[in-house]
Structure formats: structure tokens, C-alpha cells
Amino acid sequence: MRVEVDRDRCEGNAVCVGIAPDLFELDDEDYVIVTKDPIPADQEDLAEQAIAECPRAALTRKD
């Protein structure tokens, strides 16, 4: 699986970073970037949780 970030929706709240710091981080402009592409199978549950809990729905699962 892959995760895509909609930079128009992302506010840099970093909820995803708090849930899965091995998968997400903030760049210099406080936008979330995905650090692993594709997401390792053993971390897909964390990625799904980050997608579900993003306050701006800025993360999308891509298969």
C-alpha cells in the first residue's frame, strides 16, 4: 500500500506523525511527507490509523 498526502488539505497538525513516526514526518514547510513508499506490510495498520485520524482528511490510501 501507499499513502498520498493532499498538500492543499494538510495543515501540519502532525497527528499522523504522532501515530506513526516511522512513516510520516513534517518537512521544512510543516507539510507531512511519507517517509516509506510503499508502506511496509507490518506497518499498514498504523498507516490506516493515521489516515482515519487525520483531522483534515489529507491522507489517502493508494493500493
PDBQT receptor file of N, H, CA, C and O in Angstrom, charges set to zero:
ATOM      1  N   MET A   1       0.831  -1.184   0.000  1.00  0.00    +0.000 N 
ATOM      2  CA  MET A   1       0.000   0.000   0.000  1.00  0.00    +0.000 C 
ATOM      3  C   MET A   1       0.869   1.238   0.000  1.00  0.00    +0.000 C 
ATOM      4  O   MET A   1       2.015   1.221   0.449  1.00  0.00    +0.000 OA
ATOM      5  N   ARG A   2       0.299   2.307  -0.512  1.00  0.00    +0.000 N 
ATOM      6  H   ARG A   2      -0.632   2.321  -0.877  1.00  0.00    +0.000 HD
ATOM      7  CA  ARG A   2       0.967   3.608  -0.500  1.00  0.00    +0.000 C 
ATOM      8  C   ARG A   2       0.024   4.619   0.154  1.00  0.00    +0.000 C 
ATOM      9  O   ARG A   2      -1.191   4.419   0.185  1.00  0.00    +0.000 OA
ATOM     10  N   VAL A   3       0.592   5.697   0.670  1.00  0.00    +0.000 N 
ATOM     11  H   VAL A   3       1.579   5.859   0.644  1.00  0.00    +0.000 HD
ATOM     12  CA  VAL A   3      -0.212   6.772   1.240  1.00  0.00    +0.000 C 
ATOM     13  C   VAL A   3       0.151   8.057   0.506  1.00  0.00    +0.000 C 
ATOM     14  O   VAL A   3       1.325   8.381   0.328  1.00  0.00    +0.000 OA
ATOM     15  N   GLU A   4      -0.871   8.772   0.091  1.00  0.00    +0.000 N 
ATOM     16  H   GLU A   4      -1.825   8.509   0.236  1.00  0.00    +0.000 HD
ATOM     17  CA  GLU A   4      -0.694  10.029  -0.622  1.00  0.00    +0.000 C 
ATOM     18  C   GLU A   4      -1.147  11.179   0.276  1.00  0.00    +0.000 C 
ATOM     19  O   GLU A   4      -2.147  11.066   0.984  1.00  0.00    +0.000 OA
ATOM     20  N   VAL A   5      -0.404  12.285   0.241  1.00  0.00    +0.000 N 
ATOM     21  H   VAL A   5       0.408  12.377  -0.335  1.00  0.00    +0.000 HD
ATOM     22  CA  VAL A   5      -0.730  13.468   1.040  1.00  0.00    +0.000 C 
ATOM     23  C   VAL A   5      -1.278  14.555   0.123  1.00  0.00    +0.000 C 
ATOM     24  O   VAL A   5      -0.657  14.902  -0.882  1.00  0.00    +0.000 OA
ATOM     25  N   ASP A   6      -2.438  15.087   0.473  1.00  0.00    +0.000 N 
ATOM     26  H   ASP A   6      -2.943  14.805   1.289  1.00  0.00    +0.000 HD
ATOM     27  CA  ASP A   6      -3.017  16.225  -0.241  1.00  0.00    +0.000 C 
ATOM     28  C   ASP A   6      -2.507  17.488   0.447  1.00  0.00    +0.000 C 
ATOM     29  O   ASP A   6      -3.000  17.866   1.510  1.00  0.00    +0.000 OA
ATOM     30  N   ARG A   7      -1.525  18.132  -0.159  1.00  0.00    +0.000 N 
ATOM     31  H   ARG A   7      -1.124  17.825  -1.023  1.00  0.00    +0.000 HD
ATOM     32  CA  ARG A   7      -0.903  19.315   0.457  1.00  0.00    +0.000 C 
ATOM     33  C   ARG A   7      -1.867  20.490   0.578  1.00  0.00    +0.000 C 
ATOM     34  O   ARG A   7      -1.646  21.384   1.395  1.00  0.00    +0.000 OA
ATOM     35  N   ASP A   8      -2.925  20.504  -0.217  1.00  0.00    +0.000 N 
ATOM     36  H   ASP A   8      -3.104  19.778  -0.881  1.00  0.00    +0.000 HD
ATOM     37  CA  ASP A   8      -3.920  21.575  -0.097  1.00  0.00    +0.000 C 
ATOM     38  C   ASP A   8      -4.752  21.411   1.170  1.00  0.00    +0.000 C 
ATOM     39  O   ASP A   8      -5.266  22.393   1.706  1.00  0.00    +0.000 OA
ATOM     40  N   ARG A   9      -4.888  20.185   1.647  1.00  0.00    +0.000 N 
ATOM     41  H   ARG A   9      -4.471  19.387   1.212  1.00  0.00    +0.000 HD
ATOM     42  CA  ARG A   9      -5.679  19.931   2.856  1.00  0.00    +0.000 C 
ATOM     43  C   ARG A   9      -4.818  19.881   4.120  1.00  0.00    +0.000 C 
ATOM     44  O   ARG A   9      -5.293  20.214   5.207  1.00  0.00    +0.000 OA
ATOM     45  N   CYS A  10      -3.568  19.471   3.984  1.00  0.00    +0.000 N 
ATOM     46  H   CYS A  10      -3.183  19.201   3.102  1.00  0.00    +0.000 HD
ATOM     47  CA  CYS A  10      -2.688  19.281   5.146  1.00  0.00    +0.000 C 
ATOM     48  C   CYS A  10      -2.419  20.619   5.840  1.00  0.00    +0.000 C 
ATOM     49  O   CYS A  10      -2.065  21.610   5.202  1.00  0.00    +0.000 OA
ATOM     50  N   GLU A  11      -2.595  20.618   7.157  1.00  0.00    +0.000 N 
ATOM     51  H   GLU A  11      -2.883  19.813   7.675  1.00  0.00    +0.000 HD
ATOM     52  CA  GLU A  11      -2.304  21.804   7.974  1.00  0.00    +0.000 C 
ATOM     53  C   GLU A  11      -1.092  21.604   8.868  1.00  0.00    +0.000 C 
ATOM     54  O   GLU A  11      -0.754  22.486   9.658  1.00  0.00    +0.000 OA
ATOM     55  N   GLY A  12      -0.438  20.465   8.756  1.00  0.00    +0.000 N 
ATOM     56  H   GLY A  12      -0.713  19.749   8.115  1.00  0.00    +0.000 HD
ATOM     57  CA  GLY A  12       0.733  20.199   9.586  1.00  0.00    +0.000 C 
ATOM     58  C   GLY A  12       0.391  19.929  11.032  1.00  0.00    +0.000 C 
ATOM     59  O   GLY A  12       1.205  20.194  11.917  1.00  0.00    +0.000 OA
ATOM     60  N   ASN A  13      -0.797  19.404  11.293  1.00  0.00    +0.000 N 
ATOM     61  H   ASN A  13      -1.458  19.188  10.574  1.00  0.00    +0.000 HD
ATOM     62  CA  ASN A  13      -1.187  19.073  12.666  1.00  0.00    +0.000 C 
ATOM     63  C   ASN A  13      -0.344  17.941  13.249  1.00  0.00    +0.000 C 
ATOM     64  O   ASN A  13      -0.232  17.812  14.468  1.00  0.00    +0.000 OA
ATOM     65  N   ALA A  14       0.237  17.139  12.398  1.00  0.00    +0.000 N 
ATOM     66  H   ALA A  14       0.147  17.244  11.407  1.00  0.00    +0.000 HD
ATOM     67  CA  ALA A  14       1.167  16.062  12.761  1.00  0.00    +0.000 C 
ATOM     68  C   ALA A  14       0.525  14.942  13.575  1.00  0.00    +0.000 C 
ATOM     69  O   ALA A  14       1.218  14.231  14.302  1.00  0.00    +0.000 OA
ATOM     70  N   VAL A  15      -0.782  14.781  13.463  1.00  0.00    +0.000 N 
ATOM     71  H   VAL A  15      -1.345  15.358  12.872  1.00  0.00    +0.000 HD
ATOM     72  CA  VAL A  15      -1.436  13.661  14.129  1.00  0.00    +0.000 C 
ATOM     73  C   VAL A  15      -0.844  12.359  13.601  1.00  0.00    +0.000 C 
ATOM     74  O   VAL A  15      -0.577  11.433  14.368  1.00  0.00    +0.000 OA
ATOM     75  N   CYS A  16      -0.643  12.293  12.289  1.00  0.00    +0.000 N 
ATOM     76  H   CYS A  16      -0.860  13.045  11.666  1.00  0.00    +0.000 HD
ATOM     77  CA  CYS A  16      -0.081  11.088  11.685  1.00  0.00    +0.000 C 
ATOM     78  C   CYS A  16       1.341  10.814  12.181  1.00  0.00    +0.000 C 
ATOM     79  O   CYS A  16       1.722   9.660  12.377  1.00  0.00    +0.000 OA
ATOM     80  N   VAL A  17       2.114  11.869  12.381  1.00  0.00    +0.000 N 
ATOM     81  H   VAL A  17       1.804  12.806  12.222  1.00  0.00    +0.000 HD
ATOM     82  CA  VAL A  17       3.471  11.714  12.894  1.00  0.00    +0.000 C 
ATOM     83  C   VAL A  17       3.429  11.128  14.307  1.00  0.00    +0.000 C 
ATOM     84  O   VAL A  17       4.253  10.284  14.658  1.00  0.00    +0.000 OA
ATOM     85  N   GLY A  18       2.479  11.573  15.102  1.00  0.00    +0.000 N 
ATOM     86  H   GLY A  18       1.809  12.259  14.817  1.00  0.00    +0.000 HD
ATOM     87  CA  GLY A  18       2.340  11.036  16.451  1.00  0.00    +0.000 C 
ATOM     88  C   GLY A  18       1.941   9.570  16.454  1.00  0.00    +0.000 C 
ATOM     89  O   GLY A  18       2.356   8.812  17.331  1.00  0.00    +0.000 OA
ATOM     90  N   ILE A  19       1.138   9.169  15.476  1.00  0.00    +0.000 N 
ATOM     91  H   ILE A  19       0.801   9.785  14.764  1.00  0.00    +0.000 HD
ATOM     92  CA  ILE A  19       0.686   7.781  15.390  1.00  0.00    +0.000 C 
ATOM     93  C   ILE A  19       1.774   6.882  14.810  1.00  0.00    +0.000 C 
ATOM     94  O   ILE A  19       2.006   5.781  15.308  1.00  0.00    +0.000 OA
ATOM     95  N   ALA A  20       2.432   7.350  13.766  1.00  0.00    +0.000 N 
ATOM     96  H   ALA A  20       2.243   8.245  13.362  1.00  0.00    +0.000 HD
ATOM     97  CA  ALA A  20       3.400   6.516  13.047  1.00  0.00    +0.000 C 
ATOM     98  C   ALA A  20       4.640   7.327  12.659  1.00  0.00    +0.000 C 
ATOM     99  O   ALA A  20       4.820   7.669  11.490  1.00  0.00    +0.000 OA
ATOM    100  N   PRO A  21       5.486   7.630  13.632  1.00  0.00    +0.000 N 
ATOM    101  CA  PRO A  21       6.657   8.465  13.344  1.00  0.00    +0.000 C 
ATOM    102  C   PRO A  21       7.664   7.819  12.392  1.00  0.00    +0.000 C 
ATOM    103  O   PRO A  21       8.506   8.514  11.822  1.00  0.00    +0.000 OA
ATOM    104  N   ASP A  22       7.587   6.501  12.214  1.00  0.00    +0.000 N 
ATOM    105  H   ASP A  22       6.903   5.937  12.677  1.00  0.00    +0.000 HD
ATOM    106  CA  ASP A  22       8.471   5.839  11.250  1.00  0.00    +0.000 C 
ATOM    107  C   ASP A  22       7.968   5.985   9.819  1.00  0.00    +0.000 C 
ATOM    108  O   ASP A  22       8.699   5.698   8.871  1.00  0.00    +0.000 OA
ATOM    109  N   LEU A  23       6.721   6.431   9.658  1.00  0.00    +0.000 N 
ATOM    110  H   LEU A  23       6.127   6.665  10.427  1.00  0.00    +0.000 HD
ATOM    111  CA  LEU A  23       6.124   6.537   8.328  1.00  0.00    +0.000 C 
ATOM    112  C   LEU A  23       5.926   7.966   7.853  1.00  0.00    +0.000 C 
ATOM    113  O   LEU A  23       5.896   8.227   6.651  1.00  0.00    +0.000 OA
ATOM    114  N   PHE A  24       5.791   8.899   8.803  1.00  0.00    +0.000 N 
ATOM    115  H   PHE A  24       5.815   8.687   9.780  1.00  0.00    +0.000 HD
ATOM    116  CA  PHE A  24       5.476  10.283   8.455  1.00  0.00    +0.000 C 
ATOM    117  C   PHE A  24       6.385  11.242   9.207  1.00  0.00    +0.000 C 
ATOM    118  O   PHE A  24       6.806  10.972  10.332  1.00  0.00    +0.000 OA
ATOM    119  N   GLU A  25       6.679  12.372   8.561  1.00  0.00    +0.000 N 
ATOM    120  H   GLU A  25       6.337  12.591   7.648  1.00  0.00    +0.000 HD
ATOM    121  CA  GLU A  25       7.393  13.468   9.232  1.00  0.00    +0.000 C 
ATOM    122  C   GLU A  25       6.970  14.769   8.576  1.00  0.00    +0.000 C 
ATOM    123  O   GLU A  25       6.371  14.770   7.501  1.00  0.00    +0.000 OA
ATOM    124  N   LEU A  26       7.287  15.877   9.231  1.00  0.00    +0.000 N 
ATOM    125  H   LEU A  26       7.774  15.877  10.104  1.00  0.00    +0.000 HD
ATOM    126  CA  LEU A  26       6.983  17.199   8.683  1.00  0.00    +0.000 C 
ATOM    127  C   LEU A  26       8.192  17.712   7.928  1.00  0.00    +0.000 C 
ATOM    128  O   LEU A  26       9.329  17.550   8.373  1.00  0.00    +0.000 OA
ATOM    129  N   ASP A  27       7.941  18.336   6.774  1.00  0.00    +0.000 N 
ATOM    130  H   ASP A  27       7.018  18.468   6.412  1.00  0.00    +0.000 HD
ATOM    131  CA  ASP A  27       9.039  18.942   6.030  1.00  0.00    +0.000 C 
ATOM    132  C   ASP A  27       9.293  20.359   6.559  1.00  0.00    +0.000 C 
ATOM    133  O   ASP A  27       8.703  20.767   7.559  1.00  0.00    +0.000 OA
ATOM    134  N   ASP A  28      10.151  21.084   5.899  1.00  0.00    +0.000 N 
ATOM    135  H   ASP A  28      10.630  20.752   5.086  1.00  0.00    +0.000 HD
ATOM    136  CA  ASP A  28      10.525  22.434   6.349  1.00  0.00    +0.000 C 
ATOM    137  C   ASP A  28       9.368  23.425   6.313  1.00  0.00    +0.000 C 
ATOM    138  O   ASP A  28       9.418  24.465   6.970  1.00  0.00    +0.000 OA
ATOM    139  N   GLU A  29       8.325  23.105   5.545  1.00  0.00    +0.000 N 
ATOM    140  H   GLU A  29       8.284  22.260   5.011  1.00  0.00    +0.000 HD
ATOM    141  CA  GLU A  29       7.159  23.987   5.451  1.00  0.00    +0.000 C 
ATOM    142  C   GLU A  29       6.001  23.478   6.295  1.00  0.00    +0.000 C 
ATOM    143  O   GLU A  29       4.876  23.959   6.162  1.00  0.00    +0.000 OA
ATOM    144  N   ASP A  30       6.271  22.504   7.165  1.00  0.00    +0.000 N 
ATOM    145  H   ASP A  30       7.185  22.113   7.273  1.00  0.00    +0.000 HD
ATOM    146  CA  ASP A  30       5.269  21.899   8.054  1.00  0.00    +0.000 C 
ATOM    147  C   ASP A  30       4.165  21.146   7.311  1.00  0.00    +0.000 C 
ATOM    148  O   ASP A  30       3.025  21.093   7.771  1.00  0.00    +0.000 OA
ATOM    149  N   TYR A  31       4.506  20.575   6.178  1.00  0.00    +0.000 N 
ATOM    150  H   TYR A  31       5.433  20.619   5.804  1.00  0.00    +0.000 HD
ATOM    151  CA  TYR A  31       3.617  19.656   5.483  1.00  0.00    +0.000 C 
ATOM    152  C   TYR A  31       4.099  18.242   5.769  1.00  0.00    +0.000 C 
ATOM    153  O   TYR A  31       5.296  17.992   5.902  1.00  0.00    +0.000 OA
ATOM    154  N   VAL A  32       3.156  17.336   5.860  1.00  0.00    +0.000 N 
ATOM    155  H   VAL A  32       2.183  17.539   5.752  1.00  0.00    +0.000 HD
ATOM    156  CA  VAL A  32       3.513  15.950   6.113  1.00  0.00    +0.000 C 
ATOM    157  C   VAL A  32       4.086  15.321   4.851  1.00  0.00    +0.000 C 
ATOM    158  O   VAL A  32       3.594  15.545   3.745  1.00  0.00    +0.000 OA
ATOM    159  N   ILE A  33       5.135  14.530   5.038  1.00  0.00    +0.000 N 
ATOM    160  H   ILE A  33       5.535  14.348   5.936  1.00  0.00    +0.000 HD
ATOM    161  CA  ILE A  33       5.661  13.716   3.954  1.00  0.00    +0.000 C 
ATOM    162  C   ILE A  33       5.673  12.266   4.420  1.00  0.00    +0.000 C 
ATOM    163  O   ILE A  33       5.843  11.972   5.603  1.00  0.00    +0.000 OA
ATOM    164  N   VAL A  34       5.489  11.376   3.463  1.00  0.00    +0.000 N 
ATOM    165  H   VAL A  34       5.351  11.615   2.502  1.00  0.00    +0.000 HD
ATOM    166  CA  VAL A  34       5.532   9.945   3.736  1.00  0.00    +0.000 C 
ATOM    167  C   VAL A  34       6.980   9.510   3.567  1.00  0.00    +0.000 C 
ATOM    168  O   VAL A  34       7.589   9.753   2.525  1.00  0.00    +0.000 OA
ATOM    169  N   THR A  35       7.532   8.866   4.594  1.00  0.00    +0.000 N 
ATOM    170  H   THR A  35       7.037   8.668   5.440  1.00  0.00    +0.000 HD
ATOM    171  CA  THR A  35       8.949   8.501   4.561  1.00  0.00    +0.000 C 
ATOM    172  C   THR A  35       9.201   7.099   4.036  1.00  0.00    +0.000 C 
ATOM    173  O   THR A  35      10.345   6.745   3.753  1.00  0.00    +0.000 OA
ATOM    174  N   LYS A  36       8.149   6.291   3.901  1.00  0.00    +0.000 N 
ATOM    175  H   LYS A  36       7.219   6.578   4.132  1.00  0.00    +0.000 HD
ATOM    176  CA  LYS A  36       8.308   4.936   3.366  1.00  0.00    +0.000 C 
ATOM    177  C   LYS A  36       7.280   4.716   2.266  1.00  0.00    +0.000 C 
ATOM    178  O   LYS A  36       6.077   4.871   2.474  1.00  0.00    +0.000 OA
ATOM    179  N   ASP A  37       7.779   4.352   1.096  1.00  0.00    +0.000 N 
ATOM    180  H   ASP A  37       8.756   4.226   0.926  1.00  0.00    +0.000 HD
ATOM    181  CA  ASP A  37       6.893   4.125  -0.047  1.00  0.00    +0.000 C 
ATOM    182  C   ASP A  37       7.428   2.938  -0.828  1.00  0.00    +0.000 C 
ATOM    183  O   ASP A  37       8.483   3.035  -1.455  1.00  0.00    +0.000 OA
ATOM    184  N   PRO A  38       6.729   1.840  -0.799  1.00  0.00    +0.000 N 
ATOM    185  CA  PRO A  38       5.428   1.610  -0.177  1.00  0.00    +0.000 C 
ATOM    186  C   PRO A  38       5.542   1.412   1.333  1.00  0.00    +0.000 C 
ATOM    187  O   PRO A  38       6.633   1.237   1.875  1.00  0.00    +0.000 OA
ATOM    188  N   ILE A  39       4.398   1.445   1.987  1.00  0.00    +0.000 N 
ATOM    189  H   ILE A  39       3.511   1.587   1.547  1.00  0.00    +0.000 HD
ATOM    190  CA  ILE A  39       4.339   1.213   3.432  1.00  0.00    +0.000 C 
ATOM    191  C   ILE A  39       4.644  -0.268   3.684  1.00  0.00    +0.000 C 
ATOM    192  O   ILE A  39       4.034  -1.134   3.057  1.00  0.00    +0.000 OA
ATOM    193  N   PRO A  40       5.575  -0.570   4.588  1.00  0.00    +0.000 N 
ATOM    194  CA  PRO A  40       5.836  -1.980   4.902  1.00  0.00    +0.000 C 
ATOM    195  C   PRO A  40       4.577  -2.664   5.441  1.00  0.00    +0.000 C 
ATOM    196  O   PRO A  40       3.787  -2.059   6.166  1.00  0.00    +0.000 OA
ATOM    197  N   ALA A  41       4.409  -3.917   5.076  1.00  0.00    +0.000 N 
ATOM    198  H   ALA A  41       5.051  -4.408   4.487  1.00  0.00    +0.000 HD
ATOM    199  CA  ALA A  41       3.207  -4.672   5.457  1.00  0.00    +0.000 C 
ATOM    200  C   ALA A  41       2.971  -4.664   6.960  1.00  0.00    +0.000 C 
ATOM    201  O   ALA A  41       1.825  -4.603   7.406  1.00  0.00    +0.000 OA
ATOM    202  N   ASP A  42       4.041  -4.724   7.746  1.00  0.00    +0.000 N 
ATOM    203  H   ASP A  42       4.972  -4.773   7.384  1.00  0.00    +0.000 HD
ATOM    204  CA  ASP A  42       3.868  -4.771   9.200  1.00  0.00    +0.000 C 
ATOM    205  C   ASP A  42       3.494  -3.413   9.805  1.00  0.00    +0.000 C 
ATOM    206  O   ASP A  42       3.243  -3.323  11.006  1.00  0.00    +0.000 OA
ATOM    207  N   GLN A  43       3.457  -2.360   8.985  1.00  0.00    +0.000 N 
ATOM    208  H   GLN A  43       3.661  -2.433   8.009  1.00  0.00    +0.000 HD
ATOM    209  CA  GLN A  43       3.089  -1.033   9.480  1.00  0.00    +0.000 C 
ATOM    210  C   GLN A  43       1.816  -0.489   8.825  1.00  0.00    +0.000 C 
ATOM    211  O   GLN A  43       1.448   0.666   9.037  1.00  0.00    +0.000 OA
ATOM    212  N   GLU A  44       1.152  -1.321   8.035  1.00  0.00    +0.000 N 
ATOM    213  H   GLU A  44       1.451  -2.260   7.862  1.00  0.00    +0.000 HD
ATOM    214  CA  GLU A  44      -0.057  -0.875   7.354  1.00  0.00    +0.000 C 
ATOM    215  C   GLU A  44      -1.170  -0.499   8.324  1.00  0.00    +0.000 C 
ATOM    216  O   GLU A  44      -1.929   0.432   8.052  1.00  0.00    +0.000 OA
ATOM    217  N   ASP A  45      -1.285  -1.201   9.448  1.00  0.00    +0.000 N 
ATOM    218  H   ASP A  45      -0.668  -1.957   9.669  1.00  0.00    +0.000 HD
ATOM    219  CA  ASP A  45      -2.320  -0.854  10.434  1.00  0.00    +0.000 C 
ATOM    220  C   ASP A  45      -2.100   0.549  10.986  1.00  0.00    +0.000 C 
ATOM    221  O   ASP A  45      -3.057   1.301  11.172  1.00  0.00    +0.000 OA
ATOM    222  N   LEU A  46      -0.844   0.906  11.248  1.00  0.00    +0.000 N 
ATOM    223  H   LEU A  46      -0.066   0.295  11.097  1.00  0.00    +0.000 HD
ATOM    224  CA  LEU A  46      -0.547   2.263  11.731  1.00  0.00    +0.000 C 
ATOM    225  C   LEU A  46      -0.868   3.301  10.663  1.00  0.00    +0.000 C 
ATOM    226  O   LEU A  46      -1.393   4.371  10.970  1.00  0.00    +0.000 OA
ATOM    227  N   ALA A  47      -0.555   2.990   9.420  1.00  0.00    +0.000 N 
ATOM    228  H   ALA A  47      -0.128   2.121   9.171  1.00  0.00    +0.000 HD
ATOM    229  CA  ALA A  47      -0.867   3.914   8.327  1.00  0.00    +0.000 C 
ATOM    230  C   ALA A  47      -2.373   4.104   8.210  1.00  0.00    +0.000 C 
ATOM    231  O   ALA A  47      -2.846   5.225   8.023  1.00  0.00    +0.000 OA
ATOM    232  N   GLU A  48      -3.124   3.021   8.318  1.00  0.00    +0.000 N 
ATOM    233  H   GLU A  48      -2.740   2.110   8.470  1.00  0.00    +0.000 HD
ATOM    234  CA  GLU A  48      -4.593   3.110   8.260  1.00  0.00    +0.000 C 
ATOM    235  C   GLU A  48      -5.136   3.954   9.406  1.00  0.00    +0.000 C 
ATOM    236  O   GLU A  48      -6.069   4.734   9.215  1.00  0.00    +0.000 OA
ATOM    237  N   GLN A  49      -4.563   3.804  10.586  1.00  0.00    +0.000 N 
ATOM    238  H   GLN A  49      -3.805   3.170  10.741  1.00  0.00    +0.000 HD
ATOM    239  CA  GLN A  49      -4.992   4.601  11.737  1.00  0.00    +0.000 C 
ATOM    240  C   GLN A  49      -4.690   6.081  11.491  1.00  0.00    +0.000 C 
ATOM    241  O   GLN A  49      -5.519   6.940  11.790  1.00  0.00    +0.000 OA
ATOM    242  N   ALA A  50      -3.518   6.378  10.954  1.00  0.00    +0.000 N 
ATOM    243  H   ALA A  50      -2.845   5.680  10.711  1.00  0.00    +0.000 HD
ATOM    244  CA  ALA A  50      -3.154   7.766  10.650  1.00  0.00    +0.000 C 
ATOM    245  C   ALA A  50      -4.106   8.370   9.618  1.00  0.00    +0.000 C 
ATOM    246  O   ALA A  50      -4.515   9.524   9.750  1.00  0.00    +0.000 OA
ATOM    247  N   ILE A  51      -4.457   7.598   8.598  1.00  0.00    +0.000 N 
ATOM    248  H   ILE A  51      -4.125   6.660   8.491  1.00  0.00    +0.000 HD
ATOM    249  CA  ILE A  51      -5.404   8.067   7.580  1.00  0.00    +0.000 C 
ATOM    250  C   ILE A  51      -6.749   8.383   8.230  1.00  0.00    +0.000 C 
ATOM    251  O   ILE A  51      -7.341   9.430   7.968  1.00  0.00    +0.000 OA
ATOM    252  N   ALA A  52      -7.221   7.482   9.068  1.00  0.00    +0.000 N 
ATOM    253  H   ALA A  52      -6.739   6.632   9.280  1.00  0.00    +0.000 HD
ATOM    254  CA  ALA A  52      -8.533   7.642   9.706  1.00  0.00    +0.000 C 
ATOM    255  C   ALA A  52      -8.574   8.823  10.666  1.00  0.00    +0.000 C 
ATOM    256  O   ALA A  52      -9.612   9.472  10.804  1.00  0.00    +0.000 OA
ATOM    257  N   GLU A  53      -7.463   9.108  11.328  1.00  0.00    +0.000 N 
ATOM    258  H   GLU A  53      -6.621   8.581  11.217  1.00  0.00    +0.000 HD
ATOM    259  CA  GLU A  53      -7.458  10.138  12.366  1.00  0.00    +0.000 C 
ATOM    260  C   GLU A  53      -6.963  11.507  11.892  1.00  0.00    +0.000 C 
ATOM    261  O   GLU A  53      -6.928  12.452  12.680  1.00  0.00    +0.000 OA
ATOM    262  N   CYS A  54      -6.586  11.626  10.640  1.00  0.00    +0.000 N 
ATOM    263  H   CYS A  54      -6.614  10.858  10.000  1.00  0.00    +0.000 HD
ATOM    264  CA  CYS A  54      -6.139  12.925  10.128  1.00  0.00    +0.000 C 
ATOM    265  C   CYS A  54      -7.297  13.921  10.233  1.00  0.00    +0.000 C 
ATOM    266  O   CYS A  54      -8.357  13.686   9.653  1.00  0.00    +0.000 OA
ATOM    267  N   PRO A  55      -7.116  15.027  10.961  1.00  0.00    +0.000 N 
ATOM    268  CA  PRO A  55      -8.212  15.963  11.172  1.00  0.00    +0.000 C 
ATOM    269  C   PRO A  55      -8.672  16.685   9.906  1.00  0.00    +0.000 C 
ATOM    270  O   PRO A  55      -9.788  17.205   9.867  1.00  0.00    +0.000 OA
ATOM    271  N   ARG A  56      -7.838  16.725   8.880  1.00  0.00    +0.000 N 
ATOM    272  H   ARG A  56      -6.932  16.303   8.912  1.00  0.00    +0.000 HD
ATOM    273  CA  ARG A  56      -8.187  17.408   7.628  1.00  0.00    +0.000 C 
ATOM    274  C   ARG A  56      -8.399  16.430   6.478  1.00  0.00    +0.000 C 
ATOM    275  O   ARG A  56      -8.562  16.852   5.334  1.00  0.00    +0.000 OA
ATOM    276  N   ALA A  57      -8.400  15.127   6.766  1.00  0.00    +0.000 N 
ATOM    277  H   ALA A  57      -8.268  14.784   7.696  1.00  0.00    +0.000 HD
ATOM    278  CA  ALA A  57      -8.568  14.095   5.730  1.00  0.00    +0.000 C 
ATOM    279  C   ALA A  57      -7.596  14.318   4.576  1.00  0.00    +0.000 C 
ATOM    280  O   ALA A  57      -7.968  14.231   3.406  1.00  0.00    +0.000 OA
ATOM    281  N   ALA A  58      -6.352  14.605   4.923  1.00  0.00    +0.000 N 
ATOM    282  H   ALA A  58      -6.050  14.675   5.874  1.00  0.00    +0.000 HD
ATOM    283  CA  ALA A  58      -5.333  14.904   3.925  1.00  0.00    +0.000 C 
ATOM    284  C   ALA A  58      -4.579  13.661   3.447  1.00  0.00    +0.000 C 
ATOM    285  O   ALA A  58      -3.786  13.739   2.509  1.00  0.00    +0.000 OA
ATOM    286  N   LEU A  59      -4.820  12.532   4.080  1.00  0.00    +0.000 N 
ATOM    287  H   LEU A  59      -5.464  12.469   4.843  1.00  0.00    +0.000 HD
ATOM    288  CA  LEU A  59      -4.131  11.302   3.711  1.00  0.00    +0.000 C 
ATOM    289  C   LEU A  59      -5.095  10.350   3.003  1.00  0.00    +0.000 C 
ATOM    290  O   LEU A  59      -6.251  10.189   3.397  1.00  0.00    +0.000 OA
ATOM    291  N   THR A  60      -4.581   9.731   1.955  1.00  0.00    +0.000 N 
ATOM    292  H   THR A  60      -3.642   9.861   1.635  1.00  0.00    +0.000 HD
ATOM    293  CA  THR A  60      -5.396   8.800   1.176  1.00  0.00    +0.000 C 
ATOM    294  C   THR A  60      -4.598   7.523   0.936  1.00  0.00    +0.000 C 
ATOM    295  O   THR A  60      -3.412   7.567   0.611  1.00  0.00    +0.000 OA
ATOM    296  N   ARG A  61      -5.263   6.398   1.100  1.00  0.00    +0.000 N 
ATOM    297  H   ARG A  61      -6.227   6.362   1.364  1.00  0.00    +0.000 HD
ATOM    298  CA  ARG A  61      -4.646   5.110   0.798  1.00  0.00    +0.000 C 
ATOM    299  C   ARG A  61      -4.677   4.883  -0.705  1.00  0.00    +0.000 C 
ATOM    300  O   ARG A  61      -5.695   5.096  -1.363  1.00  0.00    +0.000 OA
ATOM    301  N   LYS A  62      -3.544   4.449  -1.230  1.00  0.00    +0.000 N 
ATOM    302  H   LYS A  62      -2.717   4.276  -0.695  1.00  0.00    +0.000 HD
ATOM    303  CA  LYS A  62      -3.419   4.064  -2.637  1.00  0.00    +0.000 C 
ATOM    304  C   LYS A  62      -2.891   2.639  -2.668  1.00  0.00    +0.000 C 
ATOM    305  O   LYS A  62      -1.873   2.331  -2.048  1.00  0.00    +0.000 OA
ATOM    306  N   ASP A  63      -3.583   1.779  -3.388  1.00  0.00    +0.000 N 
ATOM    307  H   ASP A  63      -4.410   2.029  -3.892  1.00  0.00    +0.000 HD
ATOM    308  CA  ASP A  63      -3.139   0.369  -3.465  1.00  0.00    +0.000 C 
ATOM    309  C   ASP A  63      -2.242   0.149  -4.651  1.00  0.00    +0.000 C 
ATOM    310  O   ASP A  63      -1.776  -0.969  -4.874  1.00  0.00    +0.000 OA
TER     311      ASP A  63
